[in-house]
């Protein structure tokens, strides 16, 4: 995922960081993970205020940032929202599938290629992004226990049950919020 660069420097090279992330997720309540996602959504929507179709589509090169791969540094604000929407939808599907005990999809999700947005993302991406966060929160609210489900492998942090994937949802949004703020300051 987009955390690949960050994790090469930290968790993959340092099992302590990997353990800290996993432990943090294990100790985070569902309500706390929900509140984090809601707060981050508010932050993104504040940044999106006043954007028009031109400034929101203007690519901005951000400096190297933890969690932002080299090929993700030249996005527009709308492209970043599209990336987050893609990842949000993938995580949401995974949480739901694990919580319901459904089998893994036959098509493998490529965490490097399938998360890349098209260059033609427009102002409508704001509403689509918002809907992806709200849909995730609604879906999680309708599910039973998330702790202790079957697991799937996160490419950087190891096996995650439905709860850890739910926590990853907000974690991913937080990683990119700094990038969004930088882009917005330059737009």
C-alpha positions as CSV (number, residue, x, y, z in Angstrom):
1,X,0.0,0.0,0.0
2,X,1.0,3.6,0.1
3,X,2.7,2.9,3.4
4,X,5.3,0.8,1.7
5,X,8.1,3.3,1.8
6,X,7.4,4.2,5.4
7,X,7.3,0.6,6.4
8,X,10.5,-0.3,4.6
9,X,12.1,2.3,6.8
10,X,10.3,1.4,10.0
11,X,8.2,-1.7,10.5
12,X,9.8,-4.1,8.0
13,X,13.2,-3.1,9.2
14,X,12.1,-2.7,12.8
15,X,9.9,-5.4,14.3
16,X,9.3,-3.1,17.3
17,X,7.5,-0.6,15.1
18,X,5.4,-3.3,13.5
19,X,4.5,-4.6,17.0
20,X,3.6,-1.1,18.2
21,X,1.2,-0.6,15.3
22,X,-0.4,-4.0,15.8
23,X,-0.7,-3.5,19.6
24,X,-2.1,0.0,19.1
25,X,-4.8,-1.4,16.8
26,X,-5.6,-4.2,19.2
27,X,-6.1,-1.8,22.1
28,X,-8.2,0.7,20.1
29,X,-11.9,0.3,20.6
30,X,-14.3,0.3,17.7
31,X,-15.8,3.5,19.0
32,X,-12.4,5.2,19.1
33,X,-11.6,4.0,15.6
34,X,-14.9,5.3,14.4
35,X,-14.3,8.7,16.1
36,X,-10.9,8.9,14.5
37,X,-12.3,8.3,11.0
38,X,-15.0,10.9,11.6
39,X,-12.5,13.5,12.8
40,X,-10.2,12.8,9.8
41,X,-13.2,13.1,7.4
42,X,-13.9,16.5,8.9
43,X,-10.3,17.5,8.4
44,X,-10.4,16.5,4.7
45,X,-13.7,18.3,4.2
46,X,-12.3,21.5,5.8
47,X,-9.3,21.4,3.4
48,X,-11.7,20.9,0.5
49,X,-13.7,24.0,1.3
50,X,-13.3,26.6,-1.4
51,X,-11.6,24.3,-3.9
52,X,-12.8,24.7,-7.5
53,X,-12.4,22.3,-10.3
54,X,-9.1,23.9,-11.4
55,X,-7.3,24.3,-8.2
56,X,-8.4,20.9,-6.9
57,X,-7.1,19.3,-10.1
58,X,-3.7,20.9,-10.0
59,X,-0.9,18.4,-9.2
60,X,1.4,19.5,-6.4
61,X,4.7,17.8,-5.6
62,X,5.0,17.2,-1.9
63,X,8.3,16.7,-0.2
64,X,9.2,13.1,0.9
65,X,6.7,12.2,3.7
66,X,6.4,9.1,5.8
67,X,3.9,6.8,4.3
68,X,3.8,8.5,0.9
69,X,5.5,6.5,-1.9
70,X,7.6,8.3,-4.4
71,X,5.0,7.7,-7.1
72,X,2.3,9.3,-5.0
73,X,4.0,12.6,-4.3
74,X,2.8,14.5,-7.4
75,X,-1.0,14.2,-7.0
76,X,-3.7,16.9,-7.1
77,X,-6.1,17.2,-4.1
78,X,-8.8,15.3,-6.0
79,X,-6.4,12.5,-7.0
80,X,-5.5,12.1,-3.3
81,X,-9.2,11.9,-2.4
82,X,-9.6,9.3,-5.2
83,X,-6.7,7.2,-3.8
84,X,-8.2,7.4,-0.3
85,X,-11.6,6.3,-1.7
86,X,-10.1,3.3,-3.5
87,X,-8.3,2.3,-0.3
88,X,-11.4,3.0,1.9
89,X,-13.5,0.8,-0.3
90,X,-10.9,-2.0,-0.3
91,X,-10.6,-1.9,3.5
92,X,-14.4,-1.7,4.0
93,X,-14.9,-4.8,1.8
94,X,-12.2,-6.7,3.7
95,X,-13.7,-5.8,7.1
96,X,-17.1,-6.8,6.1
97,X,-16.0,-10.1,4.5
98,X,-13.9,-11.0,7.6
99,X,-16.7,-10.1,10.0
100,X,-19.2,-12.2,8.1
101,X,-16.9,-15.1,7.6
102,X,-17.0,-14.9,3.8
103,X,-14.3,-16.4,1.6
104,X,-11.5,-14.3,0.1
105,X,-12.1,-12.8,-3.3
106,X,-10.7,-14.7,-6.2
107,X,-9.1,-11.6,-7.7
108,X,-6.0,-10.5,-5.8
109,X,-5.9,-6.7,-4.9
110,X,-2.6,-5.3,-6.1
111,X,-1.6,-2.9,-3.3
112,X,0.8,-1.0,-5.5
113,X,-1.2,-0.6,-8.7
114,X,-4.9,-0.9,-7.8
115,X,-4.6,2.2,-5.4
116,X,-3.4,4.6,-8.1
117,X,-6.0,7.2,-9.2
118,X,-6.6,8.3,-12.7
119,X,-5.4,11.8,-13.6
120,X,-8.9,13.1,-14.5
121,X,-10.4,13.2,-11.0
122,X,-12.8,16.1,-10.6
123,X,-14.6,18.1,-7.9
124,X,-17.2,15.3,-7.6
125,X,-14.5,13.3,-5.9
126,X,-15.2,15.2,-2.6
127,X,-18.7,13.8,-2.3
128,X,-17.5,10.3,-3.4
129,X,-14.7,10.4,-0.8
130,X,-17.1,11.5,1.9
131,X,-19.6,8.8,1.0
132,X,-16.8,6.1,1.2
133,X,-16.0,7.1,4.8
134,X,-19.7,7.4,5.9
135,X,-20.5,4.1,4.2
136,X,-17.6,2.4,6.0
137,X,-18.8,3.7,9.4
138,X,-22.4,2.6,8.7
139,X,-21.3,-0.8,7.6
140,X,-19.1,-1.3,10.6
141,X,-21.9,-0.3,12.8
142,X,-24.1,-3.1,11.4
143,X,-21.5,-5.8,11.9
144,X,-21.1,-8.0,14.9
145,X,-17.7,-8.7,16.6
146,X,-14.7,-7.6,14.7
147,X,-12.0,-8.9,17.1
148,X,-10.9,-12.5,16.6
149,X,-12.3,-13.0,13.1
150,X,-10.3,-14.8,10.5
151,X,-7.4,-12.7,9.2
152,X,-5.9,-11.5,6.0
153,X,-2.4,-10.3,5.5
154,X,-1.6,-6.7,5.5
155,X,1.4,-6.3,3.1
156,X,3.4,-4.4,5.7
157,X,2.0,-5.2,9.2
158,X,1.1,-8.9,8.9
159,X,-2.2,-10.6,9.6
160,X,-5.1,-8.4,10.5
161,X,-8.5,-9.4,11.8
162,X,-11.6,-7.3,10.9
163,X,-10.9,-5.0,13.9
164,X,-7.3,-4.3,12.9
165,X,-8.4,-3.6,9.3
166,X,-11.1,-1.2,10.7
167,X,-8.3,0.6,12.7
168,X,-6.2,0.7,9.5
169,X,-9.0,2.7,7.8
170,X,-8.4,5.7,10.0
171,X,-4.6,5.2,10.1
172,X,-4.4,5.4,6.4
173,X,-6.5,8.6,6.3
174,X,-4.2,10.1,8.9
175,X,-1.1,9.2,6.9
176,X,-2.4,11.2,3.9
177,X,-4.0,14.1,5.8
178,X,-0.6,15.8,6.0
179,X,-0.1,15.4,2.3
180,X,-3.6,16.8,1.7
181,X,-2.8,19.9,3.8
182,X,0.4,20.5,1.9
183,X,-1.4,20.2,-1.4
184,X,-4.1,22.5,-0.2
185,X,-1.6,25.2,0.9
186,X,-0.1,25.2,-2.6
187,X,-3.4,25.2,-4.5
